[in-house]
Structures are given as C-alpha cells and as structure tokens.
Amino acid sequence: MPVIRDDNKRQHPCLVDFSKLPETEKNYNLQMSTETLKTLLALGCRVVQVNPNAESSLKKIKLPKNFMMSNGYKPSPLDLSDIKLTPGQELLVDKLAENAHNVWAKDRIKQGWTYGIQQDLKSKRNPRLVPYVLLDERTKKSNRDSLREAIRTLIGYGYNIEPSDQEGGQVVERLSIDKVRFFRVERTYAVRTGKWYFEFEAVTGGDMRVGWARPGCKPDVEIGTDELAFVFDGYRGHCLNMGSRLFGRCWHAGDIVGCMINMEDKSMIFTLNGEILITSKGSELCFTDFETEDGFIPVCSLSLAQVGRINLGKDASTFKYYTMCGLQEGFEPFAVNMNREVTMWFSKRLPTFVNVPKDHNHIAVTRIDGTIDSPPCLKVTHKTFGTQNSNADMVFCRLSMPVEFHSIFKTSPVVDMNGIHEDDTLKLKHRYPLRSVRHSDESRRVDYSSITMYYHSVRVFAGQDPAVVWVGWVTPDYHYYSNNFNLSKNRSVTVTLGDERGRVHESVKRSNCYIIWCGDVTNAAHASSRSNVDLEIGCLIDLATGLVTFTVNGKEITTSYQVEPNTKLFPAVFVRPTSPNLFQFELSKIKNAMPLSSAIFKSEHKNPVPQCPPRLDVQTISSVLWSRMPNTFLKVETARVNERHGWVVQCVEPLQMLAVHIPEENRCVDIMELSEQEDMRKFHYHTLKLYCALCALGNTRVAHALCSHLDQSQLLYTIDNQYLSGMLREGFYNVLISIHLETAKEARLMMKDEFIIPVTAETRSIRLFSNASKKHLPPGVGLSTSLKPRLNFAPPCFISTKREQHLYSPQIPLDALKEKSISMLTEAVQGGGHHIRDPAGGGVEYQFVPILKLISTLLTMGVLGSEDVHKILLLIDPNVFRETREEGGTGATDKEGLKGAEDKAVEAGEEEAAKEAKQPMKGLLEKRLPEPVKRQMCELLHYFCDCELKHRIEAIVSFSDSFVSKLQYNQKFRYNELMLALNMSAAVTAKKTKEFRSPPQEQINMLLTFSMGEDCPCPSGIQEQLYDFHNQLQLHCGIPMEEDEYEQDTSITGRLLMLVNKIKGQSHKAEEPTEKQQAAPSNLKELISQTMVSWAQECHILDSELVRKMFSLLRRQYDSIGELLRAMRKTYTISAASIQDTINLLAALGQIRSLLSVRMGKEEEKLMIDGLADIMNNKVFYQHPNLMRILGMHETVMEVMVNVLGGHKSQEIAFPKMVASCCRFLCYFCRISRQNQKAMFDHLSYLLENSSVGLVIPFAIIGLELCL
C-alpha cells in the first residue's frame, strides 16, 4: 500500500532510496539539479573539474540507528563539513535560490496553483507564490541551504566554481582586495627540487595568509583563489587553492607558522608553533599532487593594519620551531647557502599601461598591414566575449608611443599647404574632407615638413555599444582606473596667471586625458541601440598650436581641447565590451594633414605614407603591478623637542639607487626591477652594447659624450651592486672598460712584445730568484723597470660639433676602482661556488667573468701594485703563490696558533667552526668553473706568463750589465799587465795583444768562446758565473737540470708521448709512487699545466675559443726558450738619461699605431702628422737608430701609407700632407743608420709603384728612393 504524505503523522513517501523514488519526484529532483547547473552557466560562472580523483577521498556521515526507516532505508549524506564557500560563492547561492524559487513557482502556476493566504491543497492555493524578496526567512533559508549543499557537493566531487566578474559578490571581493597587500620572493629564487622550509610570525594575528605560490602569481588576484597559490589562512582556519576548506586551527598574535614543501613527492605541510596541522580527514598533507615544473616561492598577504614577519632562514638559528619539525624530516631553510638577503616584491596599486601580451586572457591585438586603398590598422578584439570565461570589465587601451607638441606655439598667421592665409591659429575653423587622396601628384609641390596637423581615426565596430566607448588622448601621467568610468570624474586643474589688478594674462587648463564620449556624439538613431554601421572617430592635433579636435564619420564636432607646449599625448580608447569586435586604430591620412606615424617617428617626419612598425603596439592598463622592495631602507631619525614644537624628521645617510628613465612614458623604473622584466632588460643590455661599440677603437669623443649618459657614480654603483641582473652586470662592466680603460689597455697591449729597459740601479738589482732556494717569485710581483706608455686621462667634458684637439680617455678614480675590484673578487672567491644559491648576477658566470675582465684590464694597464697583484694570485691559488716564510719562528708560531684555535673551538662545542678552521680557503682554480669563466681565466694566466717573460728579460739585462762590467774590468787589468811586461818576445807579444787589436765584436766573441780552453781570455771565475746564470735561466724556464738516464725515443711519436707525459706530470718509471705523479704545483708553469689538463679531462669542452686559449697557454709552458729568444730580438737597453725622451717616443708611436685600425679622416690625418713630428723631434730617434728598427716604426708608417694609397684607384690622394710627412719620416729613418736603410729595401717595390701618384707626393717618394 503506497504511503501518503501526512504532516500530522510525520509520514513522507520520499523517504526511500533515490532509485525507488516516485517517477514524478525523481524527475523533479533531476530537473532542479539541471536547472541549477544551467543557472550557473547562465550567470557566467566557470565550472572546471580540478581534481578527477576527489570522489575517492569523499567520506559519508555515519548516522545513528534511530535514522533507520521501517522500509530499511538509512540516509548516508556526504561529509562536506570541511568545504567552505567564498563570499562570492555565498552571493551566488542567493541568486540560485531566487532562480530556483522562480522555477518552482512557474511549475506550480502551470499546474493551476494560485496565491492564497493559507495553503489549500483542494483549491490549489499556496502562500509562497510571491516574489522571492517577499518570502518568509524560513523558506529562504531552506532554499539557500539546499542550494548551498548542491554547490558544496560539486566542490566535493572535485569541481571548482568561479563566480562571474559581473556578480556583485566579485565587486565586494575586489573592494576587500584593495585593502590587502601581497608579498612574495623574487622569481629567480624559485625552487624546483628538494625539500624547503620557512617560518611566518603572525605578529598581530589578524587576516593574513601564508604559503607557497608559483613564480607567475598575479598581484591583482587574491592568493589562494586561483591555481597559482597554495596558502594557509590562520585567521579563519582554512587552506586555500581554487577554493577553501577547513584546515588546522586559527592562530593568535605571536604564533609561528612553519611552511614546508616537498618537491619530490609533491606535498605541502603547515605547522603552528611546531605542531603539524591536519586536515579534517586526519591527513598531515595539506596539498598534494601539484605540478612542480615552474617551481615555487614563499608568498604571504596582509590585510589592513596587520603585521607579519617572514623568516626565510638565511641564519637557521633564528628559526624557532625548525628543530621540532622540519630539520629531522630533511627540510632545508629556504635561504640556505645564500650570502645576501633574499629580495622581496610587493603588490603596488598604481594603474599603469603595459603592452598587451600575446597570451592575454581576454584581449587580442591584430596587426593589419596597409595597402593602397586601406591604411595600416591595429584591431582590438575580445577573445572570450560570450563564453564562460567572459570578462566584461572596462578595457583601457592606448598606443605605446606618444606625439609631442612643439616647445613654442605659433600664434601668428600661417599658410597652409594650398597657400591659404588663415587668421589666428587658435581660432581657425577647420574643414577636413575625409576622402582619401592620392599624394603622388602633390608630393612634387608640397613641403610635408611644414605641415603640423596630424590625423588618425578610431573605428568602433558595429555591435559595440557607442554609449560605453570613449575616444581621445591621454598623457603619460594617466593612472585613473575604474570599472565604471565616468568622464566627469576625470581630474583637471585650471592655472590662471594675472596681475595685482585682477587682469588675466594667461589661463591654462591641465588634465590627464582629453577624450570624448561616443554616446554623446552619435545621433539619436544610434544612441538608443547598437548600430549596424561602424562608427569612425577622427582625432586631429596641431603640434604647432596645441589644438586637439575631433570628427565623427567625417563631420567636425564642437568639442576641442587646448594643451600646453611640450605635452606628450597617447591615442587612447576606453571601452566596455558588448561585442567580440571592439575597435581598431586606423593610421590613415586625410587632406591637409599628415598621418600620425609622421609625428610619432622622427625618421618618418616627411613621409606622407602611413606606417605601423612593430614598435608601435597597443597597451592596456593594469591596476596592480609587482614592485621590488629595496634591500636597504632609508634611516629616518625623528625627534620632538617639546609639546609646543612639531616633530623633526631628518635623514643623515642618503640612500643611493639607479633608475631607468622611459622618456615616452615619463616614468622611471628601478634598475633592479629589470630582473623580472625580460624585454626591458634585453633592450637596456643591447643599449649598453651599443655604447661599447660607439666608443671602440679609441673613439674618445664619443666616450666623453657618453659620460653625460653614464657618469662615474652610476658606473661605480652598478659594478658594486650584488643584486643587479647578470646581463646588466656584464653590460655595465663592459661599458666602464670601453669608455674609460680600453684605450690605455690597447696602448699597453700594442707594446707588450717590445721591451725597452733602462740600465739603472733598480734594473741591476733584479734577480731571477729571490734567494738561494731557487723558488720562483710570484709573477707580476716585485720590481720591474721596463718602459711602457704612460696613462693619459682627461676630465669628462662636453663635446661640440666643431673639430677639437685630440682628447684622452675620460678619467675615473683608478684607486677607488682598484680597491673595489680586489674586494669584489675576494668576496666572490671566498663566498662563491656552485653550492651558493644567490651568486652576484644570478650565476657563477656573471659573478666572475665581469670582475675578472676588469682585473685583467687593470693589470694590463699597470695600475695594480705588487701587493695588489699578490692578493690576486692568492685568490687564484693560495697554495702555489703563498709567500715562503723563513724556517723556524713564524711558521711554528702560526701552526701553534692554529692548533690552539682549533682546541678552543672543540672545547666550546663549535665543531663546525673547528672544521672550517682546519680547511684552508679554496682558490679560484680549485673551484668548478663554467666555460666563460675558464676563458677569462686563460686571459689572466696569459698576462702572468707575460710577466714571467718580462722578468726573465730584465734579469738577463741585469746580469749582462754586471757580467760585461766584470769582463771590461778584467780586460783592462790584463791590458795593464801586458803593458808593464818587459821580457816578452815579439811572437808572444803579438799573440797576447791580438785580443786588444781586434774589433769590438771579435773581442766579445773571443771572450765568450769558452771552448778554446786555456786560450780563452775570459777567466774561469767569470765563466762559472755565466754557466750558473745559464742553469738558473733554464731552471726558471722549466727545463730540468739533469738529463734522464734512460734512452730517449727520438721518433715523432716518442717525442709527442714524452711531451704528454711531461704535461701530465707522469713518471716514466712504473715503480714510482702515485703521490709523486700527482704532486702539487709549485710555480706558475706547473699550475697552468695541471689546470689545463684537469679542465680537458673533467668534461667535454663546447667552446672552441676556450680550446684555442687553453692550447696556446699550454704551448707557452713548453716553449719558454723559444719565446725568450723571440722576445730578446725585441729588447733594447737605454741609459737612465734617455728615459723621459723614450717614454715620449712610445706615446707618439702608440698614437700612430692606434690609427691603423680606423678609417682615415681629417682628424686622424692631423694626429698622424703630429705623431710623426713628435718622433722626428725626439733626440732618441737619432741617438738609437737600432731602437727605431726594433720598434718597427718604418713598417708601421708603411702600413699607414698602404691603407691610404692602396685603397684609391684614382690618381688623386685623399691625404697628401700625411703621405708627404710619412715619406719625410722614412727619409730620416734611412739616413740615421745603414741597417735601417737595408731594412727599407724590403719595401722598395711598393715605393716604385706609387712614385707617380699625385702632384705633391712624387717628389717625396722620389726623395725617399734616393735615400735608399
């Protein structure tokens, strides 16, 4: 017997399983569920399944036995207690309840029910057939509860429901977000592997959230409401990710939240005061199964008047609950192995225009190229209009580049392109026929450069309601953003200038936007509804008068604006989407006006053809941006003398920062923020590369001009800043070297293979080895007397267009630069390595390469002294270049002191400190280096090899001076003895005096021919000195003193294997122990050999340039004698009296050599003539002809002549005076020495070929030929 509903007996026929429900009730339930889903979609909600496996984790409520029905039915609802709805979803419940009531009422009315005061089943009267707002609260609550359960059920099954942005709830939520500040770690610190931990202290205990987020988290979306953040809300006791659910418990003021993430098993854990928080299901894992590809960073949000403190664990001892939960589980502090404080970013609410990205969620920009009949366009469409993901917020658009008005406006009558005189430009009446015209015929008679009127149009497509469209111009300072834009709310100010009598002299109205409302300018037919015809708004500006006017479909309107001089305006359109096709910018041209591209781009100023290059793009306004927090804050001191006086605020120490100025947008960006702005960072880096290229090859004029853009304070700030992006760090180092140091460096490099050594007391004191231990001196350390070009700098000055005298490189404080460079290299070596997670510049390459390049440049220039060079050598390898201490005293004291420090550390329980004390600092070559750093190290090691070569040559000169003095003294002694002898026969006398009757060259040959035995006139004591020095020189060059006992293999293969064995340090005897094979290097040669072999064996080298440098460096170690012989041919000694003259000679020669790599011009011709005159007026030129030949002066001058005469086929010479000066110099060069004359014979054929060129030159060339 079927059960009939009886409210008095509390009986209901539907208390059965769902499958056994009456068909009517079952269909009704299905219909209501379907209507609920349809309503969600109709309201624009986004329903997405985010967890397909959520059903398996759902639990059902176990009800007591009294819920068992007589028919055996016992309900088992889902346990949804941990699912909480957001405020937006709660408001969505109200709308669903209202719609459900309307659906129910529709069905009842359709069945014949009517309204009644009381319910009457027979008469079909129901008191609930009223509007939803008039329902009693009990019924409303019942409806809301049932629909709330429906939404919670959907969420429980793994679906996420996002209310539409049009809902009022979203507006309420956004208002609350406006009072919330988000903080996150810089994206470069994102972790992708490992287990990490950090702590957050809720100082105030209010509305705050903390957790982990992906690097791409957005500043205008509350953290936890999307898929990018996983956070814990301790104020409400929720965890949030695309929704919220109950988790853990609420915090109080002063509580500490521990945040842990395990990237291996993809899980997150939160602790509160050291206790792990658990979910409603008893799980310790708050979030699981998330993607880890992009990495995660710590994030938190604070509501108004809340205080939180985040501790990332740079010093793990500052953690409060890390040892209780986190350390034992293997989690590491987030800031472990970091030398600097972690950079934080915060959400800054300053609406700013940014370029529309290609992956924008809603807006798309299409670039349409121009044709003969149509102009180039930028079309803006709404990608998601009419879909679930639709967003009907206001869209604020502008072009990315502005137009700038003239600095002075015209008020006198002007003449237009047709020759019509107009009265006052500010009062003229414009007539603009908008029919496009062909300009090919007019271009022959129109002066486009005199036109100051520019035009573009905005086409509002049919379907887009003009009542929600605003078109016009905005200034760079426009920052007003509202979802309900109103032109009357735009701020404006009127500035009036007058005199004391009240007479107005000038009145200017200033505003940030000059726009018109399309709903106001359309006619009545189009104002009430959407039009089927496009609406074209024309925008005209006159840069010479400051007048802004508009047209609508070709007809001028009365609205106009007057702007001030030098104002910058961007074409702008504000629109609320009502159609997928919104509008498009059309860069068209009309009569009497130039296209807008002619005003935007200076290069197109005279081009009447509209252009739309890729640089011109569409921008939209972003209400919230990420902004970088400074690493150091301004120290502000406040004081108040007494209650009658106010507060005194002062800043004693200024805070320095560097900003990048964007002139088009009239704003500055902290240069540190470019680490997360890739496009701007690349643009700035390439700008720095352009600066380097402009001042290359000794272009000091440009270098001085660039000092106005990058002064010394900016360069010194950037090279010393550890937080600067790697690309920019490298760029600023290169700019510093190119502008200030490159010219001096190249001058030294051009003469590094030539050695001019004055014979002075300092030179005589130079020795190969410092003491009898025969230990190598550190290269570059100690006395050096070789003459090098002097360093010339000039204060930065303004550069004019007039040709001025030659300028030296802009000066820079070399002492400060030297101290900074050494301290930065020391810090990088001591605190660098692959285990460090925050190297300067973001990578080991950017940390070491720029500073090593600067150090190498300063070393080449000779700026660093012996102490500084020794510091650098110790940083390269402290074991090789550590100074040897004398036996006894000091060494023993150091060992005892070190042992005592270790004992004290162990006694105090500081085992780590004792362990660090035992381990010496690793040198740079002992670290694992990337290939760019290795390449830079090769250049540095090449320099030290040059230093060793120079030291050997200076030691040879020093020994030669002493040796020759002793020979002369001995020779004079023997000559005096011979003159006093009385009893010698004529034959003996002839034999004894043969040495003194011979020419000087034969005398020295006789003295040095030791193989003559007793007939050699050189005493054995002096011979032994030469033998000893020869052995020392071989030892210094790395040649073993004793020959190997075994028989050597003289074949090519055998010799190659022997060389390889020498390089690798392997012994030929198999029985020798391994320790000797791997002996630590003791000098530069051994260090380079072992390092190159180690680099070649540790990994496959990809950089071919590095391979060449390594091989060149390795070859130098086994070609020491050959290198020394080649250098001796370029060595010359002078007296102390000629030092200054020789330095002046080198300066002039360096100036001439610097001209070989540049194209000759008038200024270069003058420099060449002056340089040759300086050389010919120098007495060293005539006193030391052999020096001129060793320096290759004739070859340098001949090369200049080849460049000038060989590059022109005509008979006319571009620089006849310079060629004549070259010929005059070569004539003097031939006359001062027969050997010089002989050296010129190699180039005689070239002189004969060019003897007939020009008018003035033949006489000079013929004179040179006669000298030959």
Beta strands, then each sheet from edge to edge (+ up, - down):
strand 1: 46-49
strand 2: 83-84
strand 3: 114-115
strand 4: 125-126
strand 5: 159-162
strand 6: 181-185
strand 7: 195-202
strand 8: 208-213
strand 9: 229-233
strand 10: 238-240
strand 11: 244-246
strand 12: 255-262
strand 13: 267-272
strand 14: 275-276
strand 15: 287-288
strand 16: 297-302
strand 17: 308-311
strand 18: 332-333
strand 19: 344-348
strand 20: 352-355
strand 21: 363-368
strand 22: 377-382
strand 23: 395-399
strand 24: 403-404
strand 25: 453-460
strand 26: 469-474
strand 27: 492-498
strand 28: 504-511
strand 29: 513-517
strand 30: 535-542
strand 31: 547-552
strand 32: 555-562
strand 33: 568-575
strand 34: 581-586
strand 35: 594-595
strand 36: 618-622
strand 37: 625-628
strand 38: 636-640
strand 39: 647-651
strand 40: 659-662
strand 41: 667-670
strand 42: 755-759
strand 43: 793-794
strand 44: 809-810
strand 45: 1131-1135
sheet 1: 1+ 5-
sheet 2: 2+ 11- 10+ 9- 8+ 16- 6+ 19- 37+
sheet 3: 3+ 4+
sheet 4: 14+ 13- 12+ 7- 17+
sheet 5: 14+ 13- 12+ 7- 18-
sheet 6: 14+ 13- 15+
sheet 7: 20+ 36- 23+ 33- 24+
sheet 8: 20+ 36- 23+ 33- 26+ 29-
sheet 9: 21+ 22- 34+ 25- 30+ 31- 32+
sheet 10: 21+ 22- 34+ 25- 35-
sheet 11: 27+ 28-
sheet 12: 38+ 39-
sheet 13: 40+ 41-
sheet 14: 42+ 45+
sheet 15: 43+ 44+
end
